[in-house]
Amino acid sequence: MKRDIMKKYIGKISFTVGVLFLSACDTVDFGETNVDPDATSKVVSSGLLTYAQRYVGDAVTDYMGLLYTQQISQITYTDGSRYGTLSFDSDYLYQNPLVNLMAIVDVNSDEATASLQTVYGSNANQIAVAKILMAYFYQQITDRWGMMPYTEALSGVENTYPVFDTQEAIYDGLFNDLDEALALIDGGNGPTGDIIFDGDMERWKKFANTLKMIMALRLSNVYPEPNGYAATKFIEAMPGAIASSEETIYYPFLSDDNNDNPWQDRFQTREDYAVSDVMIDRLLADNDPRISVYAEYTRSSVSLEAPEYVGMPYGLPNSEWLAADVSFIASDVIYNGSSPGHIFTYSQVAFSLAEAVELGWISGSASDYYEKGIEASFELWGADNVDGYLADNPLSLDPMTAMQQIAEEKWKALYLQGWESWSEWRRLGYPELEPATQPLNGDAVPVRQGYDNDYPTNNTENYNAAVSLQGPDNLGTNLWWDVPHPITNK
């Protein structure tokens, strides 16, 4: 019932535009006191969806994963490059997108409220989209922290001490969630308030299958067998995943300051991010034309009429470099509020298919998929001379060398996709990265993030159980799926 739904989320609910739970208190009746007669008492699921989706935009433009994989580097304030933060907040993901998406599922499932929600799309399609997005956020959560609340999460006051599920259990649950969502999609209207696909359910099918495919490959190191668990999930998802550059999935930022690309906001206040020397030096060494669309010439070299690319040295403890002397991220990203965020690209999918061939999961030509991945990356960024680059960089016939090439080209192609880049680097082990010279936490490139500072105090028993099973709560504890690759042993 509506009151039961409200009770489930009290203490967790986020107040969003047009979305308020205003049922009366169960034990005290204050009558009309402090009641806004113009406020809505109905759950507006379209507003919940819009609010939750905006966190997708934040996820695909987050810079921390980019610092970990050394695609970018800080110029002046280098704590992020030197792993200065040990514990990272995760409550914002539970209390904002996830609780709102769970509310969409509940109000569209409850007989007492479902009929009121059909003005925002068919009940089944609203539930399906919410479940797909919940799987997206939960995968990011577990890939950042490892064991996390999942089966007992979002219970509000009914369970304020949720257990931390294992990564294996979370992934298994998310595969089931995605399959359930895909089975729910019907011929009715897609959800309103959908700023990603405008209610196009065929596109949501692509999103779900692409997510499932990428999730399956992430488990390749623990389930490498051609007929095993991960390969089976991968093959199930493959026919429904995005299959061309035209189907690349973006987050549509707007020029309006309320929903613009966060990169523009960062460069409105200070210039503290540049392309790293690791990325610039690699692009130069490979004679890679993408350098011209990934980075800018340094301002000082342009003023001297001798334009050149210079990467910012990574992780310096005391930087005296000037912003004018290093190459910034492409201007079309950092000065363009409507520059889209890349959620899933065909380039990432093509490289995943190339790896699947190398693993023996699917038939086909790894070389063909490898080339398609490079072509898609060039097309996505508008880089020239892909044919010349392919001619100079054919895929090796040696499996170990080929796998290294696939991994390193994937690292390049995932430029500015921080969390995906970091997860794939951890799983694949290439390129080989050196940590910051004087790291503030640990002595290696981070492979996970520390738990929210609240957990040891507010959920002590379950936190301790997770640490006991998973390993120390620091940046250096490998996640469950982060074990040596079956081909390269990296």
Wavefront OBJ file of the C-alpha trace (Angstrom):
o trace
v 0.000 0.000 0.000
v 1.111 3.608 -0.422
v 1.784 4.038 3.301
v 3.843 0.849 3.386
v 5.946 2.089 0.494
v 6.506 5.377 2.272
v 7.609 3.607 5.466
v 10.115 1.533 3.524
v 11.907 4.617 2.272
v 11.550 6.963 5.237
v 15.027 7.985 6.337
v 16.395 7.184 2.878
v 14.130 9.190 0.614
v 15.591 11.904 -1.533
v 13.360 14.826 -2.390
v 13.211 15.309 -6.132
v 11.396 17.592 -8.513
v 7.762 16.506 -8.509
v 8.510 13.493 -6.302
v 7.430 13.655 -2.682
v 6.122 10.999 -0.304
v 3.741 12.936 1.948
v 1.650 10.287 3.680
v 0.587 11.196 7.204
v 2.533 10.024 10.249
v 1.335 6.679 11.607
v 1.139 7.726 15.257
v 0.490 11.469 15.382
v -2.113 13.438 13.456
v -1.097 17.066 13.002
v -4.134 17.796 10.893
v -3.591 20.678 8.479
v -0.609 22.108 10.352
v 2.297 22.949 8.050
v 0.658 21.234 5.072
v 1.292 22.832 1.710
v -2.077 22.647 -0.107
v -0.278 22.797 -3.451
v 2.107 19.893 -2.724
v 1.513 16.550 -4.397
v 0.871 13.412 -2.337
v 1.238 11.164 -5.359
v 4.420 9.409 -6.412
v 5.435 10.811 -9.787
v 7.590 8.035 -11.217
v 8.698 10.086 -14.227
v 10.389 12.526 -11.861
v 11.997 9.690 -9.941
v 13.423 8.312 -13.179
v 14.817 11.636 -14.375
v 16.442 12.245 -11.025
v 18.050 8.799 -10.928
v 19.318 9.034 -14.494
v 21.237 12.203 -13.771
v 23.560 10.099 -11.634
v 24.478 8.169 -14.781
v 25.866 11.415 -16.164
v 27.918 11.883 -13.010
v 29.242 8.318 -13.248
v 30.420 8.513 -16.843
v 32.300 11.785 -16.267
v 33.889 10.970 -12.912
v 37.612 11.700 -12.954
v 38.946 9.367 -10.242
v 39.117 6.263 -12.431
v 40.937 8.335 -15.053
v 43.562 9.263 -12.481
v 43.969 5.629 -11.445
v 44.477 4.495 -15.047
v 46.716 7.515 -15.711
v 44.799 8.836 -18.695
v 44.805 12.242 -17.039
v 46.964 13.879 -14.388
v 46.506 16.757 -11.991
v 48.610 19.858 -12.490
v 48.672 21.672 -9.146
v 46.686 19.786 -6.499
v 47.972 16.255 -6.989
v 46.420 14.366 -4.064
v 44.067 12.451 -6.356
v 46.959 11.321 -8.541
v 48.769 10.186 -5.398
v 45.831 8.246 -3.952
v 45.108 10.727 -1.188
v 41.598 9.446 -0.488
v 41.257 6.071 1.200
v 37.537 5.920 2.075
v 34.912 6.886 -0.489
v 31.272 7.742 0.107
v 28.804 5.208 -1.281
v 25.657 6.308 0.554
v 24.873 8.840 -2.170
v 24.285 6.000 -4.646
v 21.933 4.131 -2.326
v 20.095 7.198 -1.071
v 19.640 8.854 -4.452
v 19.447 6.837 -7.692
v 18.861 3.400 -6.165
v 16.160 4.356 -3.684
v 14.324 6.315 -6.370
v 14.522 3.444 -8.853
v 13.325 1.001 -6.202
v 10.355 3.287 -5.574
v 9.488 3.084 -9.292
v 9.504 -0.704 -9.061
v 7.341 -0.701 -5.937
v 4.650 1.752 -7.014
v 4.314 0.045 -10.393
v 4.081 -3.389 -8.769
v 1.606 -2.620 -5.979
v -2.034 -3.102 -7.031
v -3.045 -0.084 -4.982
v -0.751 2.298 -6.842
v 0.074 0.707 -10.196
v -2.936 2.069 -12.081
v -2.023 5.632 -11.089
v 1.414 5.228 -12.672
v 0.290 4.203 -16.152
v 0.212 7.854 -17.208
v 4.019 7.640 -17.092
v 4.265 4.534 -19.294
v 3.257 0.917 -18.979
v 3.876 -0.527 -15.525
v 6.022 -3.327 -16.947
v 8.253 -1.002 -18.943
v 8.755 1.351 -16.016
v 9.781 -1.569 -13.823
v 12.081 -2.922 -16.539
v 13.939 0.362 -17.002
v 14.284 0.836 -13.249
v 15.719 -2.669 -12.857
v 18.184 -2.151 -15.713
v 19.454 1.084 -14.196
v 19.646 -0.472 -10.738
v 21.853 -3.227 -12.184
v 24.038 -0.552 -13.789
v 24.560 1.259 -10.477
v 25.028 -1.910 -8.432
v 27.705 -3.140 -10.810
v 29.576 0.128 -10.406
v 29.226 -0.128 -6.641
v 30.605 -3.647 -6.381
v 33.368 -2.922 -8.899
v 34.545 -0.022 -6.760
v 34.229 -1.422 -3.238
v 33.820 -5.186 -3.662
v 31.450 -6.753 -1.131
v 28.547 -4.351 -0.564
v 24.898 -4.373 0.586
v 22.661 -5.712 -2.174
v 20.047 -8.269 -1.100
v 19.235 -6.338 2.098
v 19.864 -2.840 0.749
v 17.148 -0.166 0.387
v 15.067 -1.502 3.282
v 15.160 1.765 5.217
v 14.078 1.493 8.860
v 13.069 -2.126 8.331
v 16.755 -3.100 8.161
v 19.350 -0.476 9.014
v 22.163 -3.034 9.222
v 22.250 -4.759 5.830
v 24.701 -7.582 5.189
v 27.512 -7.150 2.671
v 26.960 -9.621 -0.146
v 29.894 -11.226 -1.910
v 30.758 -9.995 -5.374
v 29.932 -13.422 -6.737
v 26.423 -13.228 -5.264
v 25.915 -9.643 -6.451
v 26.917 -10.441 -10.025
v 24.701 -13.521 -10.047
v 21.794 -11.442 -8.748
v 22.364 -8.699 -11.301
v 22.334 -11.172 -14.185
v 18.966 -12.387 -12.921
v 17.728 -8.815 -12.504
v 18.644 -7.989 -16.104
v 16.997 -11.137 -17.432
v 13.836 -10.313 -15.483
v 13.858 -6.774 -16.824
v 14.235 -7.937 -20.418
v 11.382 -10.421 -19.967
v 9.131 -7.687 -18.587
v 9.382 -5.342 -21.563
v 6.043 -5.223 -23.323
v 4.481 -3.422 -26.265
v 3.206 -0.566 -24.143
v 4.558 2.945 -23.828
v 8.050 3.461 -22.555
v 8.558 5.549 -19.423
v 8.229 9.308 -19.502
v 10.962 11.256 -17.796
v 13.521 9.117 -19.648
v 16.259 11.561 -20.626
v 18.543 8.854 -22.039
v 16.297 7.130 -24.620
v 13.040 9.089 -24.452
v 11.103 5.927 -23.691
v 12.478 3.852 -26.588
v 12.318 0.314 -25.187
v 14.325 -1.182 -28.042
v 17.205 1.005 -26.941
v 16.738 -0.154 -23.358
v 17.022 -3.750 -24.562
v 20.351 -2.806 -26.148
v 21.453 -1.148 -22.910
v 20.559 -4.213 -20.808
v 22.243 -6.702 -23.118
v 25.376 -4.587 -23.479
v 25.624 -4.241 -19.713
v 25.140 -8.000 -19.318
v 27.817 -8.704 -21.918
v 30.366 -6.409 -20.264
v 29.531 -7.853 -16.845
v 30.080 -11.371 -18.175
v 33.504 -10.534 -19.572
v 34.475 -8.933 -16.269
v 34.211 -12.403 -14.748
v 36.453 -14.002 -17.388
v 39.409 -14.350 -15.050
v 37.448 -16.393 -12.500
v 35.293 -18.249 -15.057
v 37.541 -18.584 -18.135
v 36.083 -21.815 -19.534
v 34.530 -21.593 -23.036
v 31.339 -23.264 -21.818
v 31.470 -21.835 -18.327
v 29.324 -19.411 -16.368
v 30.778 -16.161 -17.766
v 30.930 -17.390 -21.368
v 27.305 -18.530 -21.183
v 26.122 -15.110 -19.966
v 28.244 -13.390 -22.609
v 26.799 -15.469 -25.433
v 23.247 -14.928 -24.161
v 23.707 -11.160 -24.274
v 25.735 -10.855 -27.469
v 22.887 -10.862 -30.050
v 21.060 -8.070 -28.229
v 24.047 -5.803 -27.496
v 24.945 -2.727 -29.503
v 26.398 -3.773 -32.850
v 27.576 -0.566 -34.533
v 28.870 2.910 -33.802
v 25.408 4.269 -34.541
v 24.111 2.399 -31.480
v 26.676 3.828 -29.052
v 24.916 4.776 -25.811
v 25.432 8.334 -24.577
v 24.334 10.416 -21.654
v 22.873 13.600 -23.222
v 24.212 16.605 -21.362
v 22.738 20.029 -22.046
v 24.334 23.457 -22.236
v 22.123 24.559 -19.341
v 24.097 24.709 -16.091
v 21.584 22.442 -14.357
v 22.501 19.464 -16.538
v 25.746 20.299 -18.334
v 28.822 18.142 -18.666
v 30.762 18.246 -15.364
v 34.025 18.696 -17.259
v 32.922 22.174 -18.279
v 32.130 23.007 -14.662
v 35.552 21.824 -13.513
v 37.296 24.123 -15.967
v 35.118 27.096 -15.074
v 36.775 27.368 -11.683
v 40.351 26.192 -12.221
v 42.618 24.442 -14.694
v 43.903 21.455 -12.780
v 43.508 18.485 -15.150
v 45.627 17.671 -18.187
v 46.246 14.642 -20.342
v 48.903 12.576 -18.578
v 52.399 12.010 -19.862
v 51.547 8.295 -19.816
v 48.776 8.769 -22.393
v 50.511 11.435 -24.478
v 53.793 9.534 -24.654
v 52.001 6.355 -25.683
v 50.027 8.089 -28.429
v 53.169 9.752 -29.735
v 55.146 6.513 -29.643
v 52.400 4.736 -31.597
v 52.018 7.604 -34.065
v 48.358 7.463 -33.079
v 46.206 10.095 -34.862
v 43.785 10.162 -31.937
v 46.189 12.446 -30.110
v 44.775 15.366 -32.097
v 41.252 14.741 -30.803
v 42.123 13.554 -27.304
v 44.403 16.458 -26.439
v 45.317 20.051 -27.255
v 48.678 21.552 -28.094
v 50.210 23.324 -25.131
v 49.369 27.004 -25.074
v 52.992 28.013 -24.645
v 54.074 26.020 -27.716
v 51.308 27.547 -29.806
v 52.376 31.050 -28.773
v 55.900 30.205 -29.924
v 54.490 28.922 -33.226
v 55.965 25.482 -32.548
v 52.888 23.503 -31.463
v 53.515 20.312 -29.558
v 51.806 17.871 -27.214
v 53.233 17.572 -23.710
v 51.685 15.277 -21.134
v 51.502 16.289 -17.499
v 53.899 14.129 -15.448
v 51.805 11.784 -13.366
v 51.526 11.940 -9.602
v 54.178 14.513 -8.723
v 54.322 15.283 -4.991
v 55.275 18.926 -5.568
v 54.276 20.179 -8.969
v 55.703 23.404 -10.338
v 54.329 22.864 -13.813
v 52.286 25.617 -15.419
v 48.973 24.900 -17.097
v 50.213 26.615 -20.247
v 53.006 24.050 -20.611
v 50.904 20.873 -20.699
v 48.258 19.477 -23.027
v 44.691 19.878 -21.884
v 41.859 17.450 -22.574
v 40.135 18.213 -25.884
v 38.477 21.626 -25.830
v 35.247 20.186 -27.193
v 34.926 18.258 -23.939
v 36.113 20.658 -21.252
v 34.574 23.825 -22.676
v 31.395 22.327 -24.119
v 28.583 21.783 -21.631
v 26.584 19.679 -24.074
v 29.425 17.281 -24.890
v 27.833 13.837 -24.360
v 29.045 11.307 -21.825
v 29.923 7.854 -23.167
v 28.050 5.103 -21.338
v 28.703 2.147 -23.662
v 30.515 2.447 -26.991
v 30.696 -0.004 -29.853
v 34.467 0.205 -29.558
v 34.318 -1.342 -26.090
v 31.961 -4.051 -27.343
v 34.159 -4.871 -30.358
v 37.279 -5.264 -28.222
v 35.246 -7.454 -25.881
v 34.308 -9.666 -28.833
v 37.947 -9.855 -29.902
v 38.881 -11.055 -26.434
v 36.015 -13.557 -26.414
v 37.442 -15.099 -29.590
v 40.886 -15.322 -27.987
v 39.320 -16.996 -24.939
v 37.573 -19.521 -27.163
v 34.133 -18.339 -26.085
v 32.897 -17.486 -29.570
v 33.925 -18.178 -33.134
v 35.054 -15.532 -35.589
v 38.161 -13.488 -36.201
v 39.764 -11.714 -33.249
v 41.631 -9.562 -35.757
v 38.395 -8.404 -37.388
v 36.857 -7.434 -34.049
v 40.110 -5.766 -32.964
v 40.093 -3.657 -36.122
v 36.409 -2.811 -35.648
v 37.190 -1.651 -32.127
v 39.894 0.697 -33.366
v 37.723 1.932 -36.254
v 34.844 2.622 -33.865
v 37.117 4.569 -31.514
v 38.420 6.719 -34.390
v 34.862 7.301 -35.586
v 33.593 8.184 -32.114
v 36.218 10.882 -31.703
v 36.424 12.018 -35.326
v 40.076 11.031 -35.796
v 41.604 10.657 -39.273
v 43.730 7.997 -40.998
v 42.415 4.881 -39.301
v 43.530 2.788 -42.278
v 47.138 3.832 -41.847
v 47.005 3.134 -38.136
v 45.537 -0.328 -38.691
v 48.198 -1.116 -41.284
v 50.897 -0.217 -38.773
v 49.304 -2.113 -35.871
v 47.949 -5.490 -36.999
v 46.862 -7.985 -34.369
v 49.559 -10.514 -33.587
v 49.046 -14.211 -34.216
v 50.618 -14.964 -30.844
v 47.775 -15.196 -28.271
v 49.664 -13.499 -25.423
v 50.849 -10.629 -27.592
v 47.411 -10.298 -29.189
v 45.751 -10.127 -25.779
v 48.139 -7.385 -24.699
v 47.337 -5.437 -27.881
v 43.588 -5.795 -27.300
v 43.966 -4.645 -23.692
v 46.098 -1.626 -24.545
v 43.900 -0.529 -27.438
v 40.901 -0.876 -25.153
v 42.637 1.361 -22.611
v 43.111 4.000 -25.299
v 39.540 3.647 -26.560
v 38.081 4.022 -23.059
v 39.611 7.485 -22.805
v 37.592 9.633 -20.367
v 35.411 6.648 -19.356
v 36.969 6.464 -15.925
v 35.199 3.659 -14.090
v 35.096 1.352 -17.127
v 38.733 2.105 -17.933
v 39.810 1.328 -14.357
v 37.819 -1.911 -14.156
v 39.150 -3.164 -17.485
v 42.725 -2.214 -16.587
v 42.480 -4.162 -13.325
v 41.088 -7.201 -15.108
v 43.474 -7.140 -18.074
v 46.698 -5.887 -16.491
v 47.719 -3.696 -19.439
v 49.179 -1.207 -19.995
v 51.733 -1.739 -17.251
v 51.459 1.370 -15.071
v 53.906 2.679 -12.483
v 52.347 4.148 -9.329
v 52.826 7.735 -8.255
v 56.335 8.425 -6.963
v 55.210 9.220 -3.402
v 51.720 7.762 -2.929
v 49.723 8.981 0.061
v 48.016 5.606 0.561
v 49.588 2.271 -0.250
v 52.469 1.727 -2.615
v 50.722 0.675 -5.838
v 48.018 1.820 -8.240
v 44.680 1.368 -6.406
v 42.684 -1.754 -7.217
v 39.653 -0.919 -5.056
v 38.306 1.950 -2.974
v 37.966 1.975 0.787
v 34.552 1.654 2.399
v 32.500 4.643 3.467
v 33.730 5.992 6.815
v 30.274 5.392 8.322
v 30.330 1.627 7.846
v 32.744 0.584 10.637
v 30.660 2.545 13.167
v 27.092 2.222 11.887
v 27.155 -1.347 10.557
v 30.060 -2.766 12.521
v 29.254 -6.481 12.514
v 28.581 -6.734 8.800
v 31.483 -4.449 7.932
v 33.879 -6.620 9.957
v 32.529 -9.761 8.319
v 33.136 -8.290 4.859
v 36.683 -7.219 5.685
v 37.423 -10.606 7.215
v 36.300 -12.391 4.057
v 37.462 -9.926 1.393
v 40.668 -8.575 2.851
v 41.945 -5.330 4.385
v 39.836 -2.248 3.810
v 42.402 -0.374 1.768
v 43.217 0.543 -1.832
v 45.389 -2.520 -2.402
v 42.997 -5.434 -1.804
v 42.133 -7.147 -5.063
v 38.468 -7.732 -5.773
v 37.084 -11.230 -6.251
v 37.218 -11.046 -10.062
v 40.626 -9.323 -10.128
v 42.880 -12.371 -10.520
v 45.449 -13.173 -13.257
v 44.112 -13.249 -16.800
v 43.830 -16.785 -18.262
v 45.894 -15.923 -21.360
v 48.481 -13.382 -20.229
v 48.618 -14.332 -16.520
v 48.716 -10.591 -15.764
l 1 2 3 4 5 6 7 8 9 10 11 12 13 14 15 16 17 18 19 20 21 22 23 24 25 26 27 28 29 30 31 32 33 34 35 36 37 38 39 40 41 42 43 44 45 46 47 48 49 50 51 52 53 54 55 56 57 58 59 60 61 62 63 64 65 66 67 68 69 70 71 72 73 74 75 76 77 78 79 80 81 82 83 84 85 86 87 88 89 90 91 92 93 94 95 96 97 98 99 100 101 102 103 104 105 106 107 108 109 110 111 112 113 114 115 116 117 118 119 120 121 122 123 124 125 126 127 128 129 130 131 132 133 134 135 136 137 138 139 140 141 142 143 144 145 146 147 148 149 150 151 152 153 154 155 156 157 158 159 160 161 162 163 164 165 166 167 168 169 170 171 172 173 174 175 176 177 178 179 180 181 182 183 184 185 186 187 188 189 190 191 192 193 194 195 196 197 198 199 200 201 202 203 204 205 206 207 208 209 210 211 212 213 214 215 216 217 218 219 220 221 222 223 224 225 226 227 228 229 230 231 232 233 234 235 236 237 238 239 240 241 242 243 244 245 246 247 248 249 250 251 252 253 254 255 256 257 258 259 260 261 262 263 264 265 266 267 268 269 270 271 272 273 274 275 276 277 278 279 280 281 282 283 284 285 286 287 288 289 290 291 292 293 294 295 296 297 298 299 300 301 302 303 304 305 306 307 308 309 310 311 312 313 314 315 316 317 318 319 320 321 322 323 324 325 326 327 328 329 330 331 332 333 334 335 336 337 338 339 340 341 342 343 344 345 346 347 348 349 350 351 352 353 354 355 356 357 358 359 360 361 362 363 364 365 366 367 368 369 370 371 372 373 374 375 376 377 378 379 380 381 382 383 384 385 386 387 388 389 390 391 392 393 394 395 396 397 398 399 400 401 402 403 404 405 406 407 408 409 410 411 412 413 414 415 416 417 418 419 420 421 422 423 424 425 426 427 428 429 430 431 432 433 434 435 436 437 438 439 440 441 442 443 444 445 446 447 448 449 450 451 452 453 454 455 456 457 458 459 460 461 462 463 464 465 466 467 468 469 470 471 472 473 474 475 476 477 478 479 480 481 482 483 484 485 486 487 488 489 490
